[in-house]
């Protein structure tokens, strides 16, 4: 019995959209990481209120002795699964320079683009986001919870610094990031076989950054409360979508097309 078979993984996605990618880039990031490692898992809806760090996604690991380990935050969840031998390290073979680029790209998306897009999703298109994330909460409670969440995000964005930019400045930074990603992926595509997956660093296998890039690429099209970003990626950065489409065709054949 392999280490993967000896453990049971349950991923809480925060969504009951069976056969579809979640709106959250972090849910898709973790699903990608499990699938490229051939780690079987089951999917549940879950709730941020029940999550160890109060955010989606989170994962329950059932150990061979019947114990349950609650894991949250995708970065630390992946690291924990690697330490337990359930997932392989995708970056173990990288040179120090390659690993530095990988870390930098993940940080650019998870610590910068995420907050920029949070403004578009939770502030500019608040009602769409509220009604998706809080669909299970009836009115008028949904409106109360939604307003509290929105105000908390406004405070966090202001503290983080991005909330003090103008919307035009935010859009410029968002486009800058997607342009950089498209350029990196264009170079990687030129090295790949026609129709095959191509990876961010241009190698024959994915690295940890690919999980993040794929998650954000899918989310750009799936999240209906980020229409400007979705249009930006579709019209100006086609290689990003081709990258995501090839990965879906190989690893997520059971999911509806993300750009349908």
Helices and strands as residue ranges (DSSP letters): H 3-6, E 8-12, H 25-36, E 42-44, G 48-50, E 58-62, E 68-72, H 74-83, H 96-108, I 109-113, H 114-118, I 119-124, H 126-133, H 141-160, G 162-164, H 167-189, H 208-222, H 227-236, H 238-251
